[in-house]
Amino acid sequence: MRQTFTEVIFSLILVLLTYIILSFNPVDYVQADYIVPGVYIHENGAVSGTDKIRSDGEVYTFVGNVTGPLHVKKDNIVIDGAGYTLIGSAARGIILAGRRNVTVENLRVTLDGGYVVDLENAEGCTLSGNTLLGTPQPIPGLPPPTTPLLGPITINFLHSRNIVVKGNLIKNFSTALALDFSSGHIITGNTLVDGFAGIELCNTTGCVFRDNELVNCDFYVTVYPLYQYENDLDSSNSIDGKPIYYLVDAKEKTVPADAAYIVLLRCKNIKIENTRPRGIVLISTTNSTIKRVEVTGRSSGINLLNCSNLNIIQNVLRDCAIGISLENSFNNIIISNELSNTGTRGICLSNTSKNLISSNIFTANSYAIGPFQDMPSHGDIIVSNKFAGNEFAITVTGSMNITGNIFEENEVAIAFAGGSGSTITQNMFTHNKVALYISGSSNNIIYLNNFLDNERQVVDPGVNSTQIQPLNANYGNEVSIRLLVAQNSPVNFLPPPPPSINQWDNGAKGNYWKDYNGSDYNGDGIGDTPYRLYENNQDNYPLMNPVEVPEIPPVMETSEPDSSNQPSDSSESPNALTIVLGVISIGTAFAGATIYLKRKKSANKINVH
């Protein structure tokens, strides 16, 4: 199950609070009917815990500063802070959980961690003209930050409905407005300053956002197939002075280049070009282009859900947790992009098919191309990319066509973690620690590749062989565990599965192995004896000379993003069909050569069993 940004931050808050409690306060066990200390406005209208709140009918007015938290048990009231301060404690400021039609106005609230205002399951409440302040705490065990690392969640909207939040100043937070599984809110004229997420939308719909200003914080949309995203958020909302564009059912538009964040829901024929947003989310969007965009240092650069026929061209994604994420998406092309230093995945493929990934450069990523958890993809084409210095260049859990790529100085070039039916051909593997790591993955065909100067050509954790002795005693198992952890799967993959069985030639030609020591007495360029890998795995037609790996140039020259708002001519967009046909034509040429060489070789090839 996926964690939202707020859930991750709240987990950190709980760690911090536990640390503080254990460090400074003894832990006392209490009875189940223990009343949480603080100030109460009771259901009968009485006020307890302070003499600084006066009631006049349904209006409760602060007449001095109050130390809380403030527990509100009465519906249909107004709480007027009159400019005074409520000092929160015990991880809460104001608790409005389950309340109906409560208004809080003109109040200053401070809290070091937890929820400044808790609106869980509330309905029809209003927060107006308040100042809500966090006092961020450093995360225990980490060096002091240059900026606050951890503040409270200012307003928790979980399962709430029809809340109005207007004209508030919110500062120093992990998440300012955590809109999770809620609906119907009106969020207007708020200023959100200094934190991680100013606004986080997670399965929240039917909300109106106007004139909200986010300063030194971000905007987040949690993407998941069953979530709802229908909201009215216009460009009057901004991040550091730049507008947020949240388009619903738009067609034939170009997103302006001053975008701070971009969300497209059910859009068609949209251009996103020459811009540097903090993130891009496309949901159920088709026939659109993302071109010459730069995203750096974010949790997710470009996020696609249920999208098809998109062109993602010449973009730069650096230092993101995930560069480009595709889920339930197909027939998209990703060409001539640079993806580097991503924390989890450069391109994340989850339940995808028939996407073309070509002419990209992947550098220093943890997983350059890989799946999310246990959501394998089938039929994606990975052609003519360069992978250099990645931990795992490509991780395969379903099936792929991997053709004409260069793998250089990666820890693992291609890792098979289950799945079958992949084709690996015309690739260059050089100076990798492991060229191919194959665990529980059979019925793949691997031919016409060059294996040069790798520390290990092939590792199968199911084999105990001197031919593929692990880099250290447990290297194979370590890789298995790391692959499973990356997929959020149980780490009990020991002992490893039985040895995989794959095809290492096409019946006429195999691969070039630099460490092959066989002879070629008839001079036909194919070794006379197989290249033995391990049980039930051998290249019957090892090549005596390297294969020429075709270089497919980028479709267009990459240029830096600029501030132009002018739409590009759609004729510049590459045609996916043309590129795929080019790949197919290469394969067809080799198939013809294969038939000819197979006939020629059959008369004099040694039959090895």
Secondary structure as GFF3:
##gff-version 3
##sequence-region A 1 609
A	DSSP	alpha_helix	5	24	.	.	.	ID=ss1
A	DSSP	beta_strand	39	41	.	.	.	ID=ss2
A	DSSP	beta_strand	47	48	.	.	.	ID=ss3
A	DSSP	beta_strand	53	56	.	.	.	ID=ss4
A	DSSP	beta_strand	59	62	.	.	.	ID=ss5
A	DSSP	beta_strand	66	67	.	.	.	ID=ss6
A	DSSP	beta_strand	70	72	.	.	.	ID=ss7
A	DSSP	beta_strand	78	80	.	.	.	ID=ss8
A	DSSP	beta_strand	85	87	.	.	.	ID=ss9
A	DSSP	beta_strand	92	95	.	.	.	ID=ss10
A	DSSP	beta_strand	103	105	.	.	.	ID=ss11
A	DSSP	beta_strand	108	111	.	.	.	ID=ss12
A	DSSP	beta_strand	115	118	.	.	.	ID=ss13
A	DSSP	beta_strand	126	128	.	.	.	ID=ss14
A	DSSP	beta_strand	131	134	.	.	.	ID=ss15
A	DSSP	beta_strand	153	156	.	.	.	ID=ss16
A	DSSP	beta_strand	164	166	.	.	.	ID=ss17
A	DSSP	beta_strand	169	180	.	.	.	ID=ss18
A	DSSP	beta_strand	186	188	.	.	.	ID=ss19
A	DSSP	beta_strand	191	202	.	.	.	ID=ss20
A	DSSP	beta_strand	208	210	.	.	.	ID=ss21
A	DSSP	beta_strand	213	215	.	.	.	ID=ss22
A	DSSP	beta_strand	218	221	.	.	.	ID=ss23
A	DSSP	beta_strand	232	233	.	.	.	ID=ss24
A	DSSP	beta_strand	238	239	.	.	.	ID=ss25
A	DSSP	beta_strand	242	248	.	.	.	ID=ss26
A	DSSP	beta_strand	251	255	.	.	.	ID=ss27
A	DSSP	beta_strand	261	265	.	.	.	ID=ss28
A	DSSP	beta_strand	268	275	.	.	.	ID=ss29
A	DSSP	beta_strand	280	283	.	.	.	ID=ss30
A	DSSP	beta_strand	289	296	.	.	.	ID=ss31
A	DSSP	beta_strand	300	305	.	.	.	ID=ss32
A	DSSP	beta_strand	311	313	.	.	.	ID=ss33
A	DSSP	beta_strand	316	318	.	.	.	ID=ss34
A	DSSP	beta_strand	322	327	.	.	.	ID=ss35
A	DSSP	beta_strand	333	335	.	.	.	ID=ss36
A	DSSP	beta_strand	338	340	.	.	.	ID=ss37
A	DSSP	beta_strand	345	350	.	.	.	ID=ss38
A	DSSP	beta_strand	356	358	.	.	.	ID=ss39
A	DSSP	beta_strand	361	363	.	.	.	ID=ss40
A	DSSP	beta_strand	367	371	.	.	.	ID=ss41
A	DSSP	beta_strand	378	383	.	.	.	ID=ss42
A	DSSP	beta_strand	386	388	.	.	.	ID=ss43
A	DSSP	beta_strand	392	396	.	.	.	ID=ss44
A	DSSP	beta_strand	399	403	.	.	.	ID=ss45
A	DSSP	beta_strand	406	408	.	.	.	ID=ss46
A	DSSP	beta_strand	412	417	.	.	.	ID=ss47
A	DSSP	beta_strand	423	425	.	.	.	ID=ss48
A	DSSP	beta_strand	428	430	.	.	.	ID=ss49
A	DSSP	beta_strand	434	439	.	.	.	ID=ss50
A	DSSP	beta_strand	445	447	.	.	.	ID=ss51
A	DSSP	beta_strand	450	452	.	.	.	ID=ss52
A	DSSP	beta_strand	456	459	.	.	.	ID=ss53
A	DSSP	alpha_helix	475	486	.	.	.	ID=ss54
A	DSSP	beta_strand	512	513	.	.	.	ID=ss55
A	DSSP	beta_strand	531	534	.	.	.	ID=ss56
A	DSSP	beta_strand	537	539	.	.	.	ID=ss57
A	DSSP	three_ten_helix	570	572	.	.	.	ID=ss58
A	DSSP	alpha_helix	576	602	.	.	.	ID=ss59
###
